[in-house]
Amino acid sequence: MCDKPYYQYASDVISGKVIAGESIRLSCKRFNTDLKREDLVFREDKVDRAIAFISTFKHFTGKHSGSNFILEGWQTFLIANIVGFY
């Protein structure tokens, strides 16, 4: 697998490096299984584009005001599941 944050998050949850509930562990396992399916295509380019777009948004209040959003692994994992599979 690649070192992209969505792959890394799924791997870390499955290995136990990231503590998560049963439903999250199962969704990470399903993600890895879906990547191997013949009837689905995973489009990294679409996921990376969505993540890059969201990362251009800026906080407008609080101590992070003016700084860009920095997505965490679990957030990139959600985006990958929503926009990555065709």
N, CA, C and O atoms as a MOPAC input file, in Angstrom:
PM7 MOZYME 1SCF
protein

 N      0.83500 1    -1.19400 1     0.00000 1
 C      0.00000 1     0.00000 1     0.00000 1
 C      0.87700 1     1.25300 1     0.00000 1
 O      2.06900 1     1.21200 1     0.30300 1
 N      0.26200 1     2.31600 1    -0.33700 1
 C      0.93500 1     3.60300 1    -0.39800 1
 C      0.97900 1     4.23600 1     0.99200 1
 O      0.30500 1     3.77400 1     1.91200 1
 N      1.75300 1     5.26400 1     1.13200 1
 C      1.85900 1     5.94200 1     2.42800 1
 C      0.86900 1     7.10200 1     2.55700 1
 O      1.08300 1     8.02200 1     3.34600 1
 N     -0.18200 1     7.05500 1     1.80200 1
 C     -1.20900 1     8.09600 1     1.88900 1
 C     -1.93700 1     7.95700 1     3.21900 1
 O     -2.05900 1     6.84900 1     3.74100 1
 N     -2.42300 1     9.06500 1     3.77500 1
 C     -2.98800 1     9.00900 1     5.13300 1
 C     -4.20400 1     8.10800 1     5.28000 1
 O     -4.41300 1     7.54400 1     6.35400 1
 N     -5.00300 1     7.95600 1     4.24800 1
 C     -6.17900 1     7.09400 1     4.36200 1
 C     -5.80300 1     5.62300 1     4.40500 1
 O     -6.44200 1     4.84500 1     5.11400 1
 N     -4.77500 1     5.22700 1     3.65800 1
 C     -4.27600 1     3.85300 1     3.75300 1
 C     -3.63400 1     3.62100 1     5.12300 1
 O     -3.84000 1     2.58600 1     5.75600 1
 N     -2.86200 1     4.59800 1     5.55500 1
 C     -2.16500 1     4.47300 1     6.83400 1
 C     -3.14100 1     4.35800 1     7.99400 1
 O     -2.93500 1     3.55500 1     8.90500 1
 N     -4.20400 1     5.15500 1     7.96600 1
 C     -5.20000 1     5.10100 1     9.03200 1
 C     -5.83800 1     3.71700 1     9.09400 1
 O     -5.95100 1     3.13900 1    10.17500 1
 N     -6.25200 1     3.18500 1     7.96200 1
 C     -6.87400 1     1.85600 1     7.94100 1
 C     -5.91400 1     0.80200 1     8.47200 1
 O     -6.30600 1    -0.06900 1     9.24800 1
 N     -4.67500 1     0.88200 1     8.06000 1
 C     -3.66300 1    -0.06900 1     8.52700 1
 C     -3.43200 1     0.04600 1    10.03000 1
 O     -3.33300 1    -0.96600 1    10.72300 1
 N     -3.34700 1     1.26700 1    10.53000 1
 C     -3.11300 1     1.49000 1    11.95600 1
 C     -4.27300 1     1.00500 1    12.81200 1
 O     -4.05900 1     0.47800 1    13.90400 1
 N     -5.49500 1     1.17800 1    12.32900 1
 C     -6.66200 1     0.69600 1    13.07900 1
 C     -6.66500 1    -0.82900 1    13.11500 1
 O     -6.88000 1    -1.43000 1    14.16800 1
 N     -6.42800 1    -1.44500 1    11.97500 1
 C     -6.44100 1    -2.90900 1    11.90700 1
 C     -5.33900 1    -3.51100 1    12.77300 1
 O     -5.55400 1    -4.52900 1    13.43100 1
 N     -4.17300 1    -2.89600 1    12.77700 1
 C     -3.05400 1    -3.43500 1    13.56200 1
 C     -3.17700 1    -3.14000 1    15.05500 1
 O     -2.46800 1    -3.73900 1    15.86300 1
 N     -4.07100 1    -2.22300 1    15.42800 1
 C     -4.23600 1    -1.87300 1    16.83200 1
 C     -3.41000 1    -0.67100 1    17.26800 1
 O     -3.45500 1    -0.27100 1    18.43200 1
 N     -2.66300 1    -0.10200 1    16.34500 1
 C     -1.86800 1     1.09300 1    16.66300 1
 C     -2.77000 1     2.26700 1    17.01400 1
 O     -2.44700 1     3.06600 1    17.89300 1
 N     -3.89900 1     2.36800 1    16.32700 1
 C     -4.92500 1     3.36900 1    16.63200 1
 C     -6.07400 1     2.62900 1    17.30200 1
 O     -6.61200 1     1.67100 1    16.74800 1
 N     -6.44400 1     3.07300 1    18.48600 1
 C     -7.53600 1     2.44700 1    19.21700 1
 C     -8.85800 1     2.90000 1    18.60800 1
 O     -9.11100 1     4.09400 1    18.45100 1
 N     -9.69300 1     1.92600 1    18.27000 1
 C    -10.98500 1     2.22900 1    17.64600 1
 C    -11.98700 1     1.15900 1    18.04800 1
 O    -11.61900 1     0.05000 1    18.43400 1
 N    -13.24500 1     1.51300 1    17.94900 1
 C    -14.31500 1     0.57300 1    18.24400 1
 C    -14.45500 1    -0.48100 1    17.16000 1
 O    -13.82900 1    -0.40400 1    16.10300 1
 N    -15.28400 1    -1.45700 1    17.45000 1
 C    -15.47000 1    -2.58400 1    16.53900 1
 C    -15.98100 1    -2.13900 1    15.16700 1
 O    -15.50800 1    -2.64600 1    14.15000 1
 N    -16.91900 1    -1.21900 1    15.11500 1
 C    -17.46600 1    -0.80300 1    13.82200 1
 C    -16.41600 1    -0.08100 1    12.97200 1
 O    -16.41300 1    -0.21900 1    11.74800 1
 N    -15.53800 1     0.67700 1    13.60100 1
 C    -14.46700 1     1.35300 1    12.85300 1
 C    -13.45900 1     0.32500 1    12.34200 1
 O    -13.01600 1     0.40500 1    11.19600 1
 N    -13.09600 1    -0.64100 1    13.19100 1
 C    -12.18100 1    -1.70600 1    12.75500 1
 C    -12.76300 1    -2.46300 1    11.56500 1
 O    -12.06200 1    -2.75800 1    10.59700 1
 N    -14.04600 1    -2.77000 1    11.65200 1
 C    -14.68500 1    -3.48800 1    10.54800 1
 C    -14.72400 1    -2.65300 1     9.27100 1
 O    -14.55400 1    -3.18900 1     8.17600 1
 N    -14.94700 1    -1.34300 1     9.40200 1
 C    -14.96800 1    -0.49500 1     8.19900 1
 C    -13.58000 1    -0.40500 1     7.56900 1
 O    -13.46300 1    -0.31800 1     6.34600 1
 N    -12.54200 1    -0.42400 1     8.37900 1
 C    -11.17100 1    -0.41800 1     7.83800 1
 C    -10.86400 1    -1.73400 1     7.12800 1
 O    -10.22200 1    -1.73900 1     6.07700 1
 N    -11.32200 1    -2.84600 1     7.69900 1
 C    -11.14000 1    -4.14000 1     7.03400 1
 C    -11.92100 1    -4.18800 1     5.72600 1
 O    -11.42900 1    -4.69800 1     4.72000 1
 N    -13.14700 1    -3.65100 1     5.74500 1
 C    -13.96500 1    -3.61600 1     4.52200 1
 C    -13.29300 1    -2.74700 1     3.45600 1
 O    -13.31700 1    -3.08200 1     2.27200 1
 N    -12.70000 1    -1.64000 1     3.87600 1
 C    -11.98500 1    -0.75900 1     2.94300 1
 C    -10.89000 1    -1.54400 1     2.22800 1
 O    -10.77900 1    -1.48700 1     1.00300 1
 N    -10.08300 1    -2.27400 1     2.99000 1
 C     -9.00300 1    -3.06300 1     2.38600 1
 C     -9.55500 1    -4.16000 1     1.47900 1
 O     -8.97900 1    -4.44500 1     0.43000 1
 N    -10.65700 1    -4.76900 1     1.87600 1
 C    -11.28500 1    -5.79800 1     1.04300 1
 C    -11.83600 1    -5.18600 1    -0.24600 1
 O    -11.68600 1    -5.75700 1    -1.32600 1
 N    -12.47000 1    -4.02800 1    -0.12500 1
 C    -13.02800 1    -3.36200 1    -1.30300 1
 C    -11.94600 1    -2.94800 1    -2.29500 1
 O    -12.19100 1    -2.92600 1    -3.50100 1
 N    -10.77400 1    -2.62500 1    -1.80900 1
 C     -9.67100 1    -2.26800 1    -2.70600 1
 C     -9.28900 1    -3.42700 1    -3.62700 1
 O     -8.79100 1    -3.21000 1    -4.73100 1
 N     -9.52200 1    -4.64500 1    -3.17300 1
 C     -9.14900 1    -5.84100 1    -3.93700 1
 C    -10.27200 1    -6.35200 1    -4.83200 1
 O    -10.05700 1    -7.26800 1    -5.62500 1
 N    -11.45700 1    -5.77700 1    -4.71700 1
 C    -12.59900 1    -6.25200 1    -5.50100 1
 C    -12.42800 1    -5.93900 1    -6.98400 1
 O    -11.92200 1    -4.88400 1    -7.36500 1
 N    -12.85500 1    -6.86900 1    -7.79000 1
 C    -12.77300 1    -6.71800 1    -9.24700 1
 C    -13.83400 1    -5.76500 1    -9.79400 1
 O    -13.62500 1    -5.11800 1   -10.82000 1
 N    -14.97500 1    -5.68200 1    -9.10400 1
 C    -16.08000 1    -4.87700 1    -9.61200 1
 C    -16.03500 1    -3.41900 1    -9.14700 1
 O    -16.91900 1    -2.63800 1    -9.49700 1
 N    -15.03400 1    -3.04700 1    -8.37500 1
 C    -14.87500 1    -1.66400 1    -7.91800 1
 C    -13.54000 1    -1.11800 1    -8.38300 1
 O    -12.55700 1    -1.85100 1    -8.49300 1
 N    -13.51800 1     0.16800 1    -8.65300 1
 C    -12.27700 1     0.86400 1    -8.99400 1
 C    -12.07400 1     1.93600 1    -7.93100 1
 O    -12.99100 1     2.70200 1    -7.63500 1
 N    -10.88500 1     1.99000 1    -7.36100 1
 C    -10.58000 1     3.02700 1    -6.38500 1
 C     -9.75000 1     4.08900 1    -7.07500 1
 O     -8.67800 1     3.80300 1    -7.60900 1
 N    -10.24800 1     5.31800 1    -7.06400 1
 C     -9.60700 1     6.43000 1    -7.76600 1
 C     -8.85800 1     7.32300 1    -6.78000 1
 O     -9.43300 1     8.24900 1    -6.20700 1
 N     -7.58000 1     7.04100 1    -6.59000 1
 C     -6.75600 1     7.85800 1    -5.70300 1
 C     -6.73800 1     9.31000 1    -6.13600 1
 O     -6.73300 1    10.21400 1    -5.30100 1
 N     -6.72900 1     9.53400 1    -7.44200 1
 C     -6.68100 1    10.91000 1    -7.94100 1
 C     -7.88500 1    11.71600 1    -7.47200 1
 O     -7.74700 1    12.89000 1    -7.13000 1
 N     -9.05200 1    11.10400 1    -7.45200 1
 C    -10.26200 1    11.79900 1    -6.99400 1
 C    -10.18700 1    12.08200 1    -5.49300 1
 O    -10.56800 1    13.16300 1    -5.04200 1
 N     -9.69600 1    11.11400 1    -4.72400 1
 C     -9.56700 1    11.28700 1    -3.27900 1
 C     -8.55100 1    12.38700 1    -2.97500 1
 O     -8.81500 1    13.28300 1    -2.17200 1
 N     -7.39700 1    12.31200 1    -3.61700 1
 C     -6.35100 1    13.30300 1    -3.37200 1
 C     -6.80200 1    14.70700 1    -3.76600 1
 O     -6.45300 1    15.68800 1    -3.10900 1
 N     -7.56900 1    14.79100 1    -4.83000 1
 C     -8.08000 1    16.09900 1    -5.25800 1
 C     -9.06300 1    16.66500 1    -4.23400 1
 O     -9.01900 1    17.85600 1    -3.92600 1
 N     -9.95200 1    15.81600 1    -3.70300 1
 C    -10.91200 1    16.26200 1    -2.69000 1
 C    -10.18800 1    16.69600 1    -1.42000 1
 O    -10.53700 1    17.71300 1    -0.82100 1
 N     -9.18700 1    15.93000 1    -1.01200 1
 C     -8.41600 1    16.27700 1     0.19100 1
 C     -7.66700 1    17.59400 1    -0.02500 1
 O     -7.64100 1    18.44900 1     0.86100 1
 N     -7.06400 1    17.75400 1    -1.19100 1
 C     -6.34700 1    18.99700 1    -1.49300 1
 C     -7.30000 1    20.18900 1    -1.48700 1
 O     -6.95300 1    21.25800 1    -0.98600 1
 N     -8.49900 1    20.01000 1    -2.04000 1
 C     -9.48500 1    21.08400 1    -2.06500 1
 C     -9.89800 1    21.47700 1    -0.65000 1
 O     -9.90400 1    22.66000 1    -0.30900 1
 N    -10.23600 1    20.50300 1     0.16200 1
 C    -10.65800 1    20.78400 1     1.53600 1
 C     -9.52900 1    21.44500 1     2.32200 1
 O     -9.78000 1    22.28200 1     3.18900 1
 N     -8.29200 1    21.07300 1     2.02100 1
 C     -7.14100 1    21.64700 1     2.71900 1
 C     -6.90200 1    23.11100 1     2.37600 1
 O     -6.09400 1    23.77100 1     3.02900 1
 N     -7.59400 1    23.63100 1     1.35900 1
 C     -7.45200 1    25.05700 1     1.04100 1
 C     -8.37500 1    25.92000 1     1.89200 1
 O     -8.19700 1    27.13600 1     1.96000 1
 N     -9.35900 1    25.30100 1     2.54300 1
 C    -10.25500 1    26.05400 1     3.42100 1
 C     -9.48400 1    26.60300 1     4.59500 1
 O     -8.52200 1    25.99000 1     5.05600 1
 N     -9.90300 1    27.75800 1     5.08100 1
 C     -9.22000 1    28.39900 1     6.20700 1
 C    -10.17300 1    28.55200 1     7.39000 1
 O    -11.37100 1    28.79000 1     7.23400 1
 N     -9.59500 1    28.40700 1     8.56700 1
 C    -10.35600 1    28.71400 1     9.78400 1
 C    -10.58400 1    30.22700 1     9.80600 1
 O     -9.71300 1    30.99200 1     9.39000 1
 N    -11.72800 1    30.65100 1    10.28100 1
 C    -11.96700 1    32.09200 1    10.28800 1
 C    -12.16600 1    32.65800 1    11.68500 1
 O    -12.29800 1    33.87200 1    11.83700 1
 N    -12.19000 1    31.81500 1    12.70400 1
 C    -12.26800 1    32.31400 1    14.07900 1
 C    -11.34900 1    31.48000 1    14.96700 1
 O    -10.88200 1    30.41300 1    14.56900 1
 N    -11.10200 1    31.97200 1    16.14700 1
 C    -10.32300 1    31.22000 1    17.12600 1
 C     -8.82900 1    31.32400 1    16.92100 1
 O     -8.34200 1    32.12000 1    16.11900 1
 N     -8.11300 1    30.49800 1    17.66900 1
 C     -6.65000 1    30.58100 1    17.64300 1
 C     -6.04500 1    30.13000 1    16.31200 1
 O     -4.88700 1    30.43700 1    16.02700 1
 N     -6.81300 1    29.40700 1    15.49600 1
 C     -6.31500 1    28.95300 1    14.18900 1
 C     -6.79100 1    29.83600 1    13.05000 1
 O     -6.63800 1    29.48200 1    11.88100 1
 N     -7.35800 1    30.96400 1    13.37800 1
 C     -7.89900 1    31.86500 1    12.37400 1
 C     -6.85200 1    32.18500 1    11.30800 1
 O     -5.73100 1    32.58400 1    11.62200 1
 N     -7.23400 1    32.00400 1    10.04400 1
 C     -6.34600 1    32.30400 1     8.92100 1
 C     -5.50300 1    31.13100 1     8.46800 1
 O     -4.91500 1    31.18400 1     7.38700 1
 N     -5.42400 1    30.06900 1     9.26300 1
 C     -4.62400 1    28.91000 1     8.84700 1
 C     -5.51300 1    27.88900 1     8.13100 1
 O     -6.71400 1    27.79000 1     8.38300 1
 N     -4.88300 1    27.14200 1     7.23800 1
 C     -5.61700 1    26.14800 1     6.45400 1
 C     -6.01200 1    24.95600 1     7.32200 1
 O     -5.38800 1    24.66700 1     8.34300 1
 N     -7.07000 1    24.27400 1     6.88100 1
 C     -7.47900 1    23.03300 1     7.53800 1
 C     -6.38200 1    21.99300 1     7.33200 1
 O     -5.82500 1    21.87700 1     6.24000 1
 N     -6.08000 1    21.25400 1     8.36500 1
 C     -5.16900 1    20.11600 1     8.28000 1
 C     -5.98900 1    18.89300 1     8.67300 1
 O     -6.36200 1    18.72800 1     9.83400 1
 N     -6.26100 1    18.04500 1     7.69600 1
 C     -7.11900 1    16.89200 1     7.93400 1
 C     -6.35500 1    15.79500 1     8.66800 1
 O     -5.17600 1    15.55500 1     8.40600 1
 N     -7.04000 1    15.14300 1     9.58100 1
 C     -6.46200 1    14.01100 1    10.29800 1
 C     -6.71000 1    12.74200 1     9.49900 1
 O     -7.50200 1    12.72700 1     8.55700 1
 N     -6.02400 1    11.68300 1     9.88900 1
 C     -6.12400 1    10.41400 1     9.16700 1
 C     -7.53800 1     9.89500 1     9.04100 1
 O     -7.94200 1     9.42900 1     7.97500 1
 N     -8.30100 1     9.97400 1    10.13600 1
 C     -9.67200 1     9.46000 1    10.08900 1
 C    -10.53700 1    10.27400 1     9.13300 1
 O    -11.46400 1     9.73800 1     8.52600 1
 N    -10.24100 1    11.55900 1     8.99800 1
 C    -11.01100 1    12.39400 1     8.08800 1
 C    -10.69600 1    12.05300 1     6.63300 1
 O    -11.59100 1    12.01100 1     5.78900 1
 N     -9.42200 1    11.81000 1     6.34900 1
 C     -9.05400 1    11.42000 1     4.98300 1
 C     -9.61900 1    10.04000 1     4.64900 1
 O     -9.98300 1     9.77100 1     3.50400 1
 N     -9.69000 1     9.16500 1     5.66000 1
 C    -10.27500 1     7.84100 1     5.46700 1
 C    -11.75300 1     7.95900 1     5.07400 1
 O    -12.21300 1     7.25500 1     4.17500 1
 N    -12.48600 1     8.83700 1     5.73900 1
 C    -13.89900 1     9.05000 1     5.38800 1
 C    -14.03700 1     9.57700 1     3.96400 1
 O    -14.88400 1     9.10900 1     3.20300 1
 N    -13.21700 1    10.53500 1     3.61200 1
 C    -13.26500 1    11.10300 1     2.26300 1
 C    -12.94900 1    10.02200 1     1.22800 1
 O    -13.59600 1     9.94400 1     0.18400 1
 N    -11.95300 1     9.19200 1     1.52700 1
 C    -11.58100 1     8.11700 1     0.59500 1
 C    -12.74400 1     7.16900 1     0.36600 1
 O    -12.97400 1     6.73900 1    -0.76400 1
 N    -13.47400 1     6.83900 1     1.40900 1
 C    -14.60800 1     5.94000 1     1.27100 1
 C    -15.76700 1     6.57900 1     0.52200 1
 O    -16.50800 1     5.88600 1    -0.17600 1
 N    -15.93100 1     7.87000 1     0.65400 1
 C    -17.05600 1     8.55100 1     0.01500 1
 C    -16.80100 1     8.82200 1    -1.46300 1
 O    -17.67700 1     8.58300 1    -2.29500 1
 N    -15.62300 1     9.31400 1    -1.79500 1
 C    -15.38400 1     9.72000 1    -3.18700 1
 C    -14.44500 1     8.80800 1    -3.95800 1
 O    -14.26400 1     9.00200 1    -5.16000 1
 N    -13.84600 1     7.82600 1    -3.31000 1
 C    -12.81400 1     7.02900 1    -3.96800 1
 C    -13.29700 1     5.84400 1    -4.77200 1
 O    -12.64700 1     5.45800 1    -5.74300 1
 N    -14.41900 1     5.25500 1    -4.39600 1
 C    -14.85500 1     4.02500 1    -5.04000 1
 C    -15.85600 1     4.29700 1    -6.16100 1
 O    -16.80700 1     5.06300 1    -6.00500 1
 N    -15.60900 1     3.64900 1    -7.28500 1
 C    -16.47800 1     3.75000 1    -8.46700 1
 C    -16.84100 1     2.35900 1    -8.92100 1
 O    -17.56700 1     2.19900 1    -9.90200 1

